[in-house]
Amino acid sequence: MYSVAIPTYYSSKHIMQCLSGFVNIPEINEVIINDDGSSKEEYKNLNRNVIKVQKKLDFEIKIFKNKTNLGSFKNKYLAVSRCTNKNIYQIDSDNYLNNNSKNIFKYLERKKPLKNLFLPGSVFMVFEKKNFIRTKKSINKIIISQNDVEVNIGCAKSLLLQKTKSIIPVNDQIGFKWLLSVGNAIFDKNLYLDNLEEGYNSIELPLQHCSMALSYFWLKNGGNIEIIKDMSHYHRVHDKSIVKTDGDNTKISADYFYNKILKI
């Protein structure tokens, strides 16, 4: 069975769509939501919206709240640590599962125990821009790989340095670095907690780009990354996205862990 770990921070308006993506998936029996110190009013809204969608789901949803804001990396770590299952799907609260990917959990049964960090083979980028009347939305599908591909640290470094032909067939301008920043991964809980413990305990590392940090710690500790062609999700980009609200620090963090990967 799988747990779904969802970190939240002022994202109550997106949580219903995120949760609705997991209707009728028998392999999932638990969702853990961990809020990173949002206001009392926002936390009430989060609980209210979870209750609205709970009746459609046949699994348990548990909601936790950090006393202080810890940042996205550590908030995700806590969300995963609170899951009771060994197998975890971590998805951001403003993203949602593609219906065509619902069979991915059944497909991964043949790969158990989960030793790799599984990342999506395609991503639907949802760009939202709000004006005075309504929110405009556009969707761009990015195909990362049309085959299941396993990448070790040596291959990862070659791809980052463009010494190897990109595994992204449609848009070479995106590159492997982009893939490592996507996140929304499937993994073994204990491997995740062990591999990322250094980051969770750190008070100095620039962890703002939590997905690139995840990729670094996973590769540093000897783990491989596996891209699954039939795994995908909708990745929302909006005015409150971290890459927009904390753009400079996020870029600095991404570049920091990119260079750290190259030095492994």
C-alpha positions as CSV (number, residue, x, y, z in Angstrom):
1,M,0.0,0.0,0.0
2,Y,1.0,3.6,-0.5
3,S,0.8,6.8,1.6
4,V,0.5,10.2,-0.1
5,A,2.5,12.9,1.6
6,I,1.2,16.5,0.8
7,P,3.0,19.5,2.2
8,T,0.9,22.7,2.4
9,Y,1.5,26.4,3.1
10,Y,-1.4,28.8,2.3
11,S,-2.6,26.4,-0.3
12,S,-6.1,25.5,1.0
13,K,-7.7,26.6,-2.3
14,H,-5.8,23.9,-4.2
15,I,-6.1,21.0,-1.8
16,M,-9.5,19.7,-3.0
17,Q,-8.3,19.3,-6.6
18,C,-5.1,17.7,-5.3
19,L,-6.9,15.1,-3.2
20,S,-9.6,14.4,-5.8
21,G,-6.9,13.0,-8.1
22,F,-6.6,10.0,-5.7
23,V,-10.2,8.8,-6.0
24,N,-10.5,5.1,-6.8
25,I,-6.9,4.1,-6.4
26,P,-7.0,0.9,-4.3
27,E,-3.2,1.0,-3.7
28,I,-3.6,4.2,-1.6
29,N,-5.0,4.0,1.9
30,E,-3.5,7.1,3.6
31,V,-2.9,10.8,3.0
32,I,-0.8,12.8,5.3
33,I,-1.1,16.6,5.0
34,N,1.6,18.7,6.8
35,D,1.0,22.5,7.0
36,D,4.1,24.6,7.4
37,G,2.8,27.1,9.9
38,S,0.0,28.9,8.0
39,S,-2.3,31.2,9.9
40,K,-5.1,29.9,12.0
41,E,-7.7,31.1,9.5
42,E,-5.8,29.4,6.6
43,Y,-5.5,26.2,8.6
44,K,-9.3,26.3,9.3
45,N,-9.9,26.7,5.5
46,L,-7.6,23.8,4.9
47,N,-9.5,21.5,7.2
48,R,-12.8,22.7,5.9
49,N,-11.8,21.9,2.3
50,V,-10.4,18.5,3.2
51,I,-13.8,17.6,4.9
52,K,-15.6,18.6,1.7
53,V,-13.7,16.1,-0.4
54,Q,-13.2,13.4,2.3
55,K,-16.6,11.7,1.5
56,K,-15.4,10.9,-2.0
57,L,-12.3,9.1,-0.7
58,D,-12.1,5.7,0.9
59,F,-8.9,6.3,2.9
60,E,-7.8,8.2,5.9
61,I,-6.6,11.8,5.8
62,K,-4.5,13.1,8.7
63,I,-3.6,16.8,9.0
64,F,-0.7,18.2,11.0
65,K,0.6,21.7,11.5
66,N,4.1,22.9,12.3
67,K,4.3,25.5,15.1
68,T,6.7,27.6,13.0
69,N,7.5,27.8,9.3
70,L,10.3,25.4,8.5
71,G,10.5,25.8,4.7
72,S,9.4,23.4,2.0
73,F,12.3,21.0,2.3
74,K,11.8,20.3,6.0
75,N,8.0,20.4,5.7
76,K,8.1,17.7,3.1
77,Y,10.5,15.6,5.3
78,L,8.1,15.8,8.2
79,A,5.1,14.9,6.0
80,V,6.9,11.8,4.9
81,S,8.1,10.9,8.4
82,R,4.4,10.9,9.5
83,C,3.3,8.4,6.9
84,T,2.7,4.8,8.2
85,N,3.3,3.0,4.9
86,K,6.7,2.0,3.5
87,N,5.9,3.3,0.0
88,I,5.3,7.0,-0.5
89,Y,4.1,9.3,-3.2
90,Q,5.0,12.9,-2.4
91,I,3.0,15.5,-4.3
92,D,2.9,19.3,-3.8
93,S,-0.5,20.7,-2.7
94,D,-0.9,22.9,-5.7
95,N,-0.3,20.0,-8.1
96,Y,-2.6,17.1,-9.0
97,L,-2.3,13.7,-10.4
98,N,-3.0,13.0,-14.1
99,N,-5.9,10.5,-14.4
100,N,-3.9,8.5,-16.9
101,S,-1.3,7.9,-14.2
102,K,-3.6,6.2,-11.8
103,N,-2.2,2.7,-12.8
104,I,1.4,3.8,-11.9
105,F,1.0,2.4,-8.4
106,K,0.0,-1.0,-9.7
107,Y,2.8,-0.9,-12.3
108,L,5.4,-0.2,-9.5
109,E,4.4,-3.4,-7.7
110,R,6.8,-5.3,-10.0
111,K,9.6,-3.0,-8.9
112,K,9.3,-3.5,-5.1
113,P,11.1,-3.0,-2.9
114,L,11.4,0.5,-4.2
115,K,15.1,1.2,-4.3
116,N,15.1,4.2,-6.7
117,L,13.7,7.7,-6.6
118,F,10.9,7.6,-9.2
119,L,10.3,10.7,-11.2
120,P,7.6,11.4,-13.9
121,G,8.2,10.8,-17.6
122,S,5.9,13.7,-18.5
123,V,4.6,16.8,-16.8
124,F,1.6,19.0,-17.7
125,M,2.7,22.5,-16.8
126,V,-0.3,24.6,-15.8
127,F,0.4,28.3,-16.0
128,E,-2.1,30.5,-14.2
129,K,-2.4,34.2,-14.3
130,K,-5.0,36.1,-12.4
131,N,-6.5,39.3,-13.7
132,F,-9.4,41.5,-12.4
133,I,-12.1,39.2,-13.9
134,R,-10.8,35.6,-13.7
135,T,-7.8,33.3,-13.7
136,K,-6.4,32.5,-17.1
137,K,-4.9,29.1,-17.6
138,S,-2.7,27.5,-20.2
139,I,-1.3,23.9,-20.2
140,N,1.9,22.8,-21.8
141,K,2.8,19.1,-21.9
142,I,6.5,18.3,-21.5
143,I,7.6,14.8,-22.4
144,I,10.7,13.9,-20.4
145,S,11.2,10.4,-21.5
146,Q,9.2,7.9,-23.7
147,N,10.9,5.0,-22.0
148,D,11.6,4.0,-18.4
149,V,15.2,5.1,-17.8
150,E,17.4,4.5,-14.8
151,V,20.1,7.1,-14.0
152,N,23.0,6.7,-11.7
153,I,25.3,9.5,-10.5
154,G,27.8,9.0,-13.4
155,C,25.0,9.3,-16.0
156,A,23.4,12.2,-14.1
157,K,26.7,14.2,-14.2
158,S,27.2,13.5,-17.9
159,L,23.6,14.6,-18.6
160,L,24.0,17.8,-16.6
161,L,27.2,18.6,-18.4
162,Q,25.6,17.7,-21.8
163,K,28.2,15.1,-22.5
164,T,25.4,12.6,-23.1
165,K,22.4,13.1,-25.4
166,S,19.5,14.3,-23.4
167,I,16.9,11.8,-22.4
168,I,14.3,14.5,-23.0
169,P,13.3,13.9,-26.7
170,V,11.0,16.9,-27.3
171,N,12.7,19.9,-25.9
172,D,16.4,19.7,-25.4
173,Q,16.5,23.2,-24.0
174,I,14.9,21.9,-20.8
175,G,17.7,19.5,-20.0
176,F,18.3,17.1,-17.2
177,K,18.7,19.9,-14.7
178,W,15.0,20.7,-15.2
179,L,14.0,17.2,-14.5
180,L,15.9,17.2,-11.2
181,S,13.9,20.3,-10.1
182,V,10.5,18.7,-10.7
183,G,10.0,16.7,-7.5
184,N,6.7,15.0,-6.9
185,A,8.4,11.6,-6.6
186,I,7.7,8.1,-5.4
187,F,10.1,6.4,-3.1
188,D,10.7,4.1,-0.1
189,K,10.1,6.0,3.1
190,N,13.1,4.8,5.1
191,L,15.5,5.5,2.2
192,Y,14.1,9.0,1.8
193,L,14.4,9.8,5.5
194,D,18.0,8.4,5.7
195,N,19.2,10.0,2.5
196,L,17.7,13.5,3.4
197,E,18.5,13.5,7.1
198,E,21.5,15.7,6.6
199,G,19.4,18.4,5.0
200,Y,16.7,18.2,7.6
201,N,19.2,18.7,10.4
202,S,21.0,21.5,8.7
203,I,20.6,25.1,9.7
204,E,23.0,26.5,7.0
205,L,22.2,24.8,3.7
206,P,20.2,26.8,1.1
207,L,17.3,24.4,0.9
208,Q,14.8,26.7,-0.8
209,H,14.8,24.6,-4.0
210,C,13.6,21.5,-2.2
211,S,13.4,19.3,-5.3
212,M,16.9,19.9,-6.5
213,A,18.1,19.4,-2.9
214,L,16.2,16.1,-2.9
215,S,18.0,15.0,-6.1
216,Y,21.4,15.9,-4.6
217,F,21.0,14.1,-1.3
218,W,19.5,11.0,-3.1
219,L,22.4,10.8,-5.6
220,K,25.0,11.6,-3.0
221,N,24.0,8.7,-0.8
222,G,24.3,6.2,-3.7
223,G,20.7,6.2,-4.9
224,N,19.6,6.0,-8.5
225,I,16.9,8.1,-10.2
226,E,14.4,6.3,-12.4
227,I,12.1,8.1,-14.8
228,I,8.8,6.3,-15.4
229,K,7.3,7.1,-18.8
230,D,3.7,6.5,-17.7
231,M,4.0,8.6,-14.5
232,S,2.8,12.2,-14.8
233,H,1.0,15.0,-13.0
234,Y,-0.2,18.6,-13.5
235,H,2.3,21.1,-12.2
236,R,0.7,24.4,-11.4
237,V,2.7,27.6,-11.8
238,H,0.9,30.7,-10.3
239,D,1.6,34.0,-8.6
240,K,2.0,32.3,-5.2
241,S,4.4,29.6,-6.5
242,I,7.7,29.5,-4.5
243,V,9.7,30.1,-7.7
244,K,7.9,33.4,-8.0
245,T,7.6,34.5,-4.4
246,D,11.1,33.6,-3.5
247,G,12.7,33.6,-7.0
248,D,16.2,34.7,-6.3
249,N,16.8,32.4,-3.3
250,T,15.3,29.5,-5.1
251,K,17.6,30.0,-8.1
252,I,20.6,30.3,-5.8
253,S,19.6,27.1,-4.1
254,A,19.1,25.3,-7.4
255,D,22.5,26.4,-8.6
256,Y,24.1,25.4,-5.3
257,F,22.8,21.8,-5.4
258,Y,23.4,21.5,-9.1
259,N,27.1,22.3,-8.5
260,K,27.2,19.9,-5.5
261,I,25.9,17.1,-7.7
262,L,28.7,17.7,-10.2
263,K,31.3,17.4,-7.4
264,I,30.0,14.0,-6.1
